[in-house]
């Protein structure tokens, strides 16, 4: 046994006993038009929502917004990419991709957030290294609030999960808002049924 394997065996053996998760209270739903609330919340965070008549319309939208020459890594079989993406690629190889395309499992109206796990991203770096992220979202997959996320089976079963709300941003240097400072420069949610 190598020293690495011995170390990992000790860490695994020292894990605390499993404990039940705390109960998350369920508050009254705000209600209203979930899609309108989602759109408003996402826009507040610097994101954009657009309609697409079909998956081929998403490809047209990408060409219009980001240029016909944009490199595209798509984790969604509905939208073809110009770069192959699979679980076996080196995550750092996505650093020069212009547009990443991924289908969100669901969205949260309260915050304008979209939810991804390792299954949606395929390569987790897709959501962070590309310049622009295009997210396909079925409007029927909107939840009212964050409290609803914790009640979903897919949330509990995911090894990795991220709620993404708008493009990367920071305002910690003299209070000036900079988008795309540590991640994607733009986030576009495309309403497209699944």
C-alpha positions as CSV (number, residue, x, y, z in Angstrom):
1,X,0.0,0.0,0.0
2,X,1.4,3.4,-1.0
3,X,1.5,6.3,1.5
4,X,-1.3,8.0,-0.4
5,X,-3.5,4.9,-0.2
6,X,-2.7,4.5,3.5
7,X,-3.5,8.2,4.2
8,X,-6.8,7.9,2.4
9,X,-7.7,4.7,4.2
10,X,-7.1,6.5,7.5
11,X,-9.3,9.4,6.5
12,X,-12.1,7.1,5.4
13,X,-11.9,5.1,8.6
14,X,-12.1,8.3,10.7
15,X,-15.4,9.6,9.2
16,X,-18.0,10.5,11.7
17,X,-21.3,8.6,11.9
18,X,-24.0,9.7,9.6
19,X,-26.5,12.1,11.0
20,X,-29.9,13.0,9.7
21,X,-30.2,16.3,7.9
22,X,-32.1,19.0,9.8
23,X,-35.6,19.7,8.8
24,X,-35.9,22.8,6.6
25,X,-39.0,24.7,7.4
26,X,-41.5,25.3,4.6
27,X,-42.6,28.9,4.3
28,X,-45.6,30.1,2.4
29,X,-44.9,30.4,-1.3
30,X,-44.8,33.9,-2.7
31,X,-46.8,32.7,-5.7
32,X,-47.5,34.8,-8.8
33,X,-46.0,34.1,-12.3
34,X,-42.9,32.1,-11.6
35,X,-41.4,32.8,-15.0
36,X,-41.8,36.6,-14.6
37,X,-40.3,36.4,-11.1
38,X,-37.4,34.3,-12.3
39,X,-36.7,36.7,-15.2
40,X,-36.8,39.8,-13.0
41,X,-34.5,38.2,-10.4
42,X,-32.0,37.1,-13.0
43,X,-32.0,40.5,-14.7
44,X,-31.3,42.1,-11.3
45,X,-28.2,39.8,-11.1
46,X,-27.0,40.7,-14.6
47,X,-28.4,37.8,-16.5
48,X,-30.7,37.7,-19.5
49,X,-33.7,35.5,-20.5
50,X,-34.7,34.9,-24.1
51,X,-37.1,32.7,-26.1
52,X,-36.1,30.1,-28.5
53,X,-38.6,28.4,-30.8
54,X,-36.5,25.3,-31.0
55,X,-33.0,23.8,-30.3
56,X,-31.9,24.9,-33.7
57,X,-33.0,28.4,-32.7
58,X,-30.5,28.3,-29.9
59,X,-27.7,27.8,-32.4
60,X,-28.9,30.8,-34.3
61,X,-29.1,32.9,-31.1
62,X,-25.5,31.9,-30.2
63,X,-24.3,33.0,-33.7
64,X,-26.1,36.3,-33.4
65,X,-25.0,37.1,-29.9
66,X,-21.4,35.8,-29.9
67,X,-20.4,35.6,-33.6
68,X,-20.5,32.7,-36.1
69,X,-16.9,32.0,-35.3
70,X,-17.5,31.4,-31.6
71,X,-16.1,28.2,-30.1
72,X,-18.9,26.3,-28.4
73,X,-18.7,23.5,-25.9
74,X,-22.2,22.0,-25.4
75,X,-23.1,19.6,-22.6
76,X,-26.6,19.4,-24.1
77,X,-27.3,17.0,-26.9
78,X,-29.9,19.5,-28.2
79,X,-27.4,22.1,-29.3
80,X,-24.3,21.0,-31.2
81,X,-21.0,22.4,-30.2
82,X,-17.8,23.0,-32.1
83,X,-15.7,21.4,-29.3
84,X,-16.2,17.9,-28.1
85,X,-17.0,17.6,-24.4
86,X,-17.0,14.5,-22.3
87,X,-16.2,13.3,-18.8
88,X,-12.7,12.3,-20.0
89,X,-11.5,15.7,-21.2
90,X,-9.1,17.8,-19.3
91,X,-11.1,20.5,-17.5
92,X,-8.4,23.2,-18.3
93,X,-8.9,22.5,-22.0
94,X,-12.1,24.6,-21.8
95,X,-10.2,27.8,-20.9
96,X,-10.3,29.1,-24.5
97,X,-14.0,28.3,-25.2
98,X,-16.2,31.2,-26.0
99,X,-19.7,29.8,-25.2
100,X,-20.7,26.9,-23.0
101,X,-24.2,25.4,-23.4
102,X,-25.9,23.4,-20.6
103,X,-29.4,22.4,-19.7
104,X,-30.4,23.3,-16.1
105,X,-32.3,20.7,-14.2
106,X,-34.5,23.4,-12.7
107,X,-34.6,27.1,-11.9
108,X,-35.6,29.1,-8.8
109,X,-38.0,32.0,-9.2
110,X,-37.1,33.6,-5.9
111,X,-33.4,34.2,-6.9
112,X,-33.3,33.7,-10.7
113,X,-30.9,30.8,-10.1
114,X,-30.4,27.7,-12.2
115,X,-29.3,24.4,-10.8
116,X,-26.6,22.1,-12.1
117,X,-25.0,18.9,-10.9
118,X,-22.1,16.9,-12.3
119,X,-24.6,15.3,-14.6
120,X,-25.6,18.5,-16.3
121,X,-22.2,20.1,-16.6
122,X,-20.4,16.8,-17.6
123,X,-17.2,18.7,-16.9
124,X,-17.7,21.0,-13.9
125,X,-15.2,23.6,-15.4
126,X,-17.8,24.2,-18.2
127,X,-19.7,26.6,-15.9
128,X,-16.6,28.6,-14.9
129,X,-14.0,28.7,-17.6
130,X,-16.0,29.6,-20.7
131,X,-16.6,33.3,-21.5
132,X,-20.4,33.1,-21.9
133,X,-22.8,30.5,-20.5
134,X,-26.0,29.7,-22.3
135,X,-28.5,27.8,-20.2
136,X,-31.5,25.9,-21.5
137,X,-34.4,25.9,-19.1
138,X,-37.8,24.3,-19.3
139,X,-40.3,26.9,-17.9
140,X,-42.2,24.0,-16.4
141,X,-39.2,23.2,-14.2
142,X,-39.4,26.4,-12.1
143,X,-39.5,26.2,-8.3
144,X,-40.9,29.0,-6.2
145,X,-38.1,29.4,-3.7
146,X,-34.8,28.1,-2.4
147,X,-36.6,26.1,0.3
148,X,-38.1,23.9,-2.4
149,X,-34.6,23.0,-3.7
150,X,-33.8,21.1,-0.5
151,X,-36.9,18.9,-0.9
152,X,-35.9,17.5,-4.3
153,X,-34.5,14.0,-4.6
154,X,-32.0,15.1,-7.3
155,X,-30.5,17.7,-4.9
156,X,-29.9,15.1,-2.2
157,X,-28.5,12.5,-4.6
158,X,-26.0,14.8,-6.4
159,X,-22.3,14.5,-5.6
160,X,-21.8,18.1,-6.8
161,X,-24.4,20.8,-7.1
162,X,-24.3,24.5,-8.0
163,X,-27.0,27.2,-8.0
164,X,-25.8,29.8,-10.5
165,X,-27.3,33.3,-10.5
166,X,-26.1,35.6,-13.3
167,X,-22.6,36.1,-14.6
168,X,-19.6,36.4,-12.3
169,X,-19.3,39.8,-10.7
170,X,-17.4,41.7,-8.1
171,X,-17.6,45.2,-6.7
172,X,-15.0,45.0,-4.0
173,X,-12.5,47.4,-5.6
174,X,-13.7,51.0,-5.0
175,X,-17.3,49.8,-5.3
176,X,-17.1,49.5,-9.1
177,X,-19.2,46.6,-10.5
178,X,-17.1,44.4,-12.8
179,X,-18.9,41.5,-14.6
180,X,-16.9,38.4,-15.5
181,X,-14.2,39.0,-13.0
182,X,-13.7,35.4,-11.8
183,X,-15.9,33.5,-14.2
184,X,-18.4,33.8,-17.1
185,X,-18.9,37.2,-18.5
186,X,-22.5,36.7,-19.4
187,X,-25.3,34.2,-18.5
188,X,-28.2,33.8,-20.9
189,X,-31.2,31.6,-20.0
190,X,-33.0,30.3,-23.0
191,X,-36.6,29.2,-22.4
192,X,-36.8,25.9,-24.1
193,X,-39.1,23.0,-23.1
194,X,-37.4,19.7,-22.3
